[in-house]
Amino acid sequence: MQQEKFDLIIEGGWVIDGLGGARRRADVAVAGERIAAIGDLSHAAATRRLDARGKIVAPGFIDSHGHDDLMFVEKPGLEWKTSQGITSVVVGNCGVSGAPAPLPGNTAAALALLGETPLFADMHAYFDTLRTQQPMINVAALVGHANLRLAAMRDPAAAPTPDEQRAMERMLADALAAGAVGFSTGLAYQPGGAAEQAELDGLARVAAAEGALHTSHIRNEGDDVEAAVDEVLSVGRNTGCATVLSHHKCMMPRNWGKSRATLANIDRARAEGVDVALDIYPYPGSSTILIPER
């Protein structure tokens, strides 16, 4: 039987496959665009061999919290991601996303995080454009709660009327049907900060029914961080919606140490059956803007 000849063997590296097991030293063979074998391939034939000794061999990193929604359209090469080994990114965080577009006259300062391209009418149009653009990395998109308010409410700084609440819930269901993986809230920003519990619970029930999730830039990350964490936990507890607390932190020195309470409350919610997790960023600074007094 003729031995298969691989296109590439990455040899001698530490393989971390993302499945939760310990790293292991192994060779990785590639044929075409697929991983074809993993193990001791020292005697296998290959067109090209790449020495990975002393290096990590991994399928790529997932950036779990990005604001590159419109960059997938404007700069689909995404070099600032690929140069770091990132192969997938979750966008639409903190309540703002590439779709749906606001009603005429409605806007929000946080939308400036996304880019210069006009927002898309809905997630169907956004994903259709991405399929045409064929960006270099994978995207998982959340729909922003601010977008839903801006697209459904004549006065997005107010409480929604029953009709406006139903409109937001329909838009969310439509976004999920188009391929969005959930919705995000930016409760520290406007207009998301105007939302109260019933509004958030209503949207979370729509997401939960589709197996989707809710991520949240919580209402306060400083003096009132404990109450803000509890608010988002209560949404998950009330609705059964999977929940992620975005870039969890306790800001400013007087609040350092409050994480003992917030993390304990998160652990308690998990023990009660709430499907909740958190992410953090690996640097000690503010990402939206740099504020000297902080």
C-alpha positions as CSV (number, residue, x, y, z in Angstrom):
1,M,0.0,0.0,0.0
2,Q,1.5,3.3,-1.0
3,Q,2.1,5.7,1.9
4,E,0.1,8.9,1.8
5,K,2.2,12.1,1.2
6,F,1.1,15.1,3.2
7,D,1.3,18.7,2.0
8,L,2.7,19.9,5.3
9,I,3.9,18.4,8.6
10,I,4.3,20.7,11.5
11,E,6.7,18.8,13.7
12,G,7.9,18.7,17.3
13,G,5.6,21.4,18.7
14,W,3.4,21.4,21.8
15,V,-0.1,20.7,20.5
16,I,-3.0,22.3,22.4
17,D,-6.2,21.3,20.6
18,G,-8.8,23.3,22.5
19,L,-10.6,20.2,23.8
20,G,-9.5,20.8,27.4
21,G,-6.8,18.1,27.7
22,A,-3.1,18.7,28.6
23,R,-0.7,19.9,26.0
24,R,1.2,17.2,24.3
25,R,4.2,17.0,22.0
26,A,3.1,15.8,18.6
27,D,3.4,16.4,14.9
28,V,0.5,17.7,12.9
29,A,0.0,16.8,9.2
30,V,-2.0,18.9,6.7
31,A,-3.5,17.6,3.5
32,G,-5.2,20.3,1.3
33,E,-7.1,22.5,3.8
34,R,-7.6,19.9,6.5
35,I,-5.6,18.4,9.4
36,A,-5.0,14.9,8.3
37,A,-3.1,13.3,11.2
38,I,-1.7,14.1,14.6
39,G,1.0,12.0,16.4
40,D,4.5,10.8,15.7
41,L,4.9,11.5,12.0
42,S,8.7,11.4,11.8
43,H,8.6,8.7,9.1
44,A,5.7,10.2,7.1
45,A,6.3,11.8,3.7
46,A,5.5,15.5,3.2
47,T,6.1,18.1,0.6
48,R,7.1,20.5,3.3
49,R,8.1,20.2,7.0
50,L,8.0,23.0,9.5
51,D,10.0,22.8,12.7
52,A,7.8,23.9,15.6
53,R,10.1,22.7,18.5
54,G,9.6,25.0,21.5
55,K,6.4,26.5,20.1
56,I,2.7,26.0,20.6
57,V,0.7,24.5,17.8
58,A,-3.0,25.4,18.2
59,P,-6.0,25.8,15.9
60,G,-6.1,29.6,16.6
61,F,-7.4,31.9,19.2
62,I,-10.9,33.1,19.7
63,D,-11.2,36.8,20.5
64,S,-14.3,36.6,22.7
65,H,-15.0,40.3,22.9
66,G,-14.5,42.5,19.9
67,H,-15.9,45.6,18.3
68,D,-14.8,44.8,14.7
69,D,-18.3,44.5,13.3
70,L,-17.8,46.9,10.5
71,M,-14.1,46.1,10.1
72,F,-15.2,42.8,8.6
73,V,-16.6,44.9,5.8
74,E,-14.1,47.8,5.6
75,K,-10.9,45.8,6.1
76,P,-11.7,42.1,5.6
77,G,-8.0,41.2,5.7
78,L,-8.2,41.8,9.5
79,E,-4.4,41.9,9.8
80,W,-4.5,43.2,13.4
81,K,-6.3,39.9,14.3
82,T,-4.5,37.4,12.1
83,S,-1.1,38.7,13.2
84,Q,-1.9,37.6,16.7
85,G,-3.1,34.2,15.7
86,I,-6.8,35.0,16.1
87,T,-9.0,32.9,13.8
88,S,-12.4,33.8,15.2
89,V,-13.9,36.9,16.9
90,V,-17.2,37.6,18.7
91,V,-18.6,41.0,17.7
92,G,-21.6,43.0,18.6
93,N,-20.6,43.5,22.2
94,C,-21.6,46.1,24.8
95,G,-25.0,46.8,23.2
96,V,-23.8,47.9,19.8
97,S,-23.6,46.0,16.5
98,G,-23.5,46.3,12.8
99,A,-27.3,45.9,12.6
100,P,-30.1,46.8,12.8
101,A,-29.7,50.4,11.7
102,P,-31.4,53.1,13.8
103,L,-34.6,55.0,12.9
104,P,-33.8,58.3,11.2
105,G,-32.7,60.8,13.8
106,N,-31.7,58.2,16.4
107,T,-28.1,57.7,17.3
108,A,-25.8,56.7,20.1
109,A,-22.2,57.7,20.9
110,A,-21.2,54.1,21.5
111,L,-21.8,53.3,17.8
112,A,-18.6,55.1,17.0
113,L,-16.8,52.0,18.3
114,L,-17.7,50.1,15.2
115,G,-16.3,51.9,12.2
116,E,-17.4,54.3,9.4
117,T,-19.6,52.0,7.2
118,P,-23.3,52.7,7.6
119,L,-25.1,50.2,9.7
120,F,-27.1,47.5,8.0
121,A,-30.9,47.3,8.0
122,D,-30.8,43.9,9.6
123,M,-28.6,40.9,10.4
124,H,-29.6,39.2,7.2
125,A,-28.1,42.0,5.2
126,Y,-25.0,42.1,7.4
127,F,-24.3,38.4,7.0
128,D,-25.0,38.5,3.2
129,T,-22.3,41.2,2.9
130,L,-19.8,39.1,4.9
131,R,-20.5,36.1,2.7
132,T,-19.6,38.2,-0.3
133,Q,-16.6,39.8,1.4
134,Q,-15.2,36.4,2.6
135,P,-13.1,38.0,5.5
136,M,-10.0,36.2,6.6
137,I,-11.3,35.0,10.0
138,N,-14.6,33.7,11.3
139,V,-17.2,35.9,13.0
140,A,-19.8,35.2,15.6
141,A,-22.2,38.2,15.9
142,L,-24.3,39.4,18.7
143,V,-27.1,41.9,18.1
144,G,-26.8,45.0,20.2
145,H,-29.5,46.1,22.6
146,A,-28.8,49.7,21.8
147,N,-29.4,49.0,18.1
148,L,-32.8,47.4,19.0
149,R,-33.8,50.4,21.0
150,L,-32.7,52.8,18.3
151,A,-34.4,50.9,15.6
152,A,-37.7,50.3,17.4
153,M,-38.2,53.4,19.7
154,R,-39.1,56.9,18.7
155,D,-37.6,58.1,22.0
156,P,-34.8,55.6,22.8
157,A,-34.0,57.4,26.1
158,A,-37.5,56.5,27.5
159,A,-39.1,53.2,28.6
160,P,-40.4,51.2,25.7
161,T,-44.1,51.1,25.1
162,P,-45.6,47.6,24.9
163,D,-45.6,47.8,21.1
164,E,-42.0,48.9,21.1
165,Q,-41.0,46.1,23.4
166,R,-42.7,43.6,21.1
167,A,-40.9,45.2,18.1
168,M,-37.5,44.8,19.8
169,E,-38.3,41.2,20.6
170,R,-39.3,40.5,17.0
171,M,-36.1,42.2,15.7
172,L,-34.1,40.0,18.1
173,A,-35.8,36.9,16.9
174,D,-35.2,37.9,13.3
175,A,-31.5,38.5,14.1
176,L,-31.2,35.1,15.7
177,A,-32.9,33.5,12.7
178,A,-30.3,35.2,10.4
179,G,-27.5,33.7,12.4
180,A,-26.7,35.9,15.4
181,V,-25.6,34.0,18.4
182,G,-27.3,36.2,21.0
183,F,-27.7,39.7,22.1
184,S,-25.6,42.1,24.1
185,T,-26.4,44.9,26.5
186,G,-24.4,48.0,27.3
187,L,-26.1,49.1,30.5
188,A,-23.3,51.7,31.3
189,Y,-24.1,53.5,28.0
190,Q,-27.1,55.3,26.5
191,P,-29.6,54.3,25.4
192,G,-29.1,50.9,27.0
193,G,-28.8,52.4,30.5
194,A,-32.5,53.4,30.3
195,A,-33.5,49.7,30.3
196,E,-35.2,48.2,33.3
197,Q,-35.6,44.6,34.4
198,A,-38.8,43.7,32.5
199,E,-37.3,44.9,29.2
200,L,-34.1,42.9,29.7
201,D,-36.1,39.8,30.8
202,G,-38.3,40.0,27.8
203,L,-35.4,40.0,25.4
204,A,-33.5,37.3,27.3
205,R,-36.6,35.0,27.1
206,V,-36.5,35.4,23.3
207,A,-32.8,34.5,23.2
208,A,-33.2,31.6,25.7
209,A,-36.0,30.1,23.5
210,E,-33.5,29.8,20.7
211,G,-30.6,28.6,22.8
212,A,-28.8,31.9,22.4
213,L,-27.0,34.0,25.0
214,H,-26.9,37.4,26.6
215,T,-23.6,39.2,27.2
216,S,-23.5,42.4,29.2
217,H,-21.3,45.4,29.8
218,I,-22.9,45.8,33.2
219,R,-24.4,49.1,34.5
220,N,-21.5,50.0,36.8
221,E,-18.0,48.6,37.1
222,G,-17.0,50.9,40.0
223,D,-18.7,51.9,43.3
224,D,-21.9,49.9,42.5
225,V,-20.3,46.9,40.8
226,E,-21.8,44.4,43.1
227,A,-25.4,45.5,42.4
228,A,-24.6,45.7,38.7
229,V,-23.4,42.1,38.6
230,D,-26.5,41.0,40.6
231,E,-28.7,42.7,38.1
232,V,-27.4,40.7,35.2
233,L,-27.4,37.5,37.2
234,S,-31.0,38.1,37.9
235,V,-31.8,38.3,34.1
236,G,-30.2,34.8,33.7
237,R,-32.0,33.5,36.8
238,N,-35.4,34.8,35.7
239,T,-35.2,33.6,32.1
240,G,-32.9,30.7,31.8
241,C,-30.8,32.6,29.3
242,A,-27.1,31.8,29.2
243,T,-25.2,34.9,30.4
244,V,-21.7,36.4,30.0
245,L,-20.5,39.3,32.1
246,S,-18.2,41.2,29.8
247,H,-14.7,42.3,30.8
248,H,-15.4,41.9,34.5
249,K,-13.5,44.3,36.7
250,C,-13.7,46.4,39.8
251,M,-12.6,49.9,38.8
252,M,-10.5,52.4,40.8
253,P,-8.5,51.6,43.9
254,R,-11.3,52.1,46.4
255,N,-13.2,49.2,44.7
256,W,-10.3,46.8,44.4
257,G,-11.2,43.6,46.3
258,K,-14.9,43.8,45.6
259,S,-14.2,40.9,43.2
260,R,-14.3,38.7,46.3
261,A,-18.0,39.4,46.5
262,T,-18.8,39.6,42.8
263,L,-17.1,36.3,42.0
264,A,-18.7,34.6,45.0
265,N,-22.1,35.7,43.7
266,I,-21.3,34.4,40.3
267,D,-20.2,31.1,41.7
268,R,-23.4,31.0,43.8
269,A,-25.5,31.6,40.7
270,R,-23.7,28.8,38.8
271,A,-24.3,26.5,41.7
272,E,-28.0,27.4,41.5
273,G,-28.1,26.4,37.8
274,V,-27.7,29.8,36.2
275,D,-25.6,29.3,33.0
276,V,-23.2,32.2,33.6
277,A,-19.6,33.0,32.7
278,L,-17.4,36.0,32.5
279,D,-14.5,37.3,30.4
280,I,-11.7,39.6,31.3
281,Y,-9.1,41.5,29.3
282,P,-5.4,40.9,30.1
283,Y,-4.3,44.5,30.7
284,P,-4.9,47.0,33.5
285,G,-6.6,49.8,31.6
286,S,-9.7,51.2,30.1
287,S,-10.4,50.2,26.5
288,T,-13.1,52.6,25.5
289,I,-11.2,55.8,26.5
290,L,-8.2,56.5,28.6
291,I,-9.2,58.7,31.6
292,P,-6.2,60.1,33.5
293,E,-7.8,60.1,36.9
294,R,-8.4,56.4,36.6
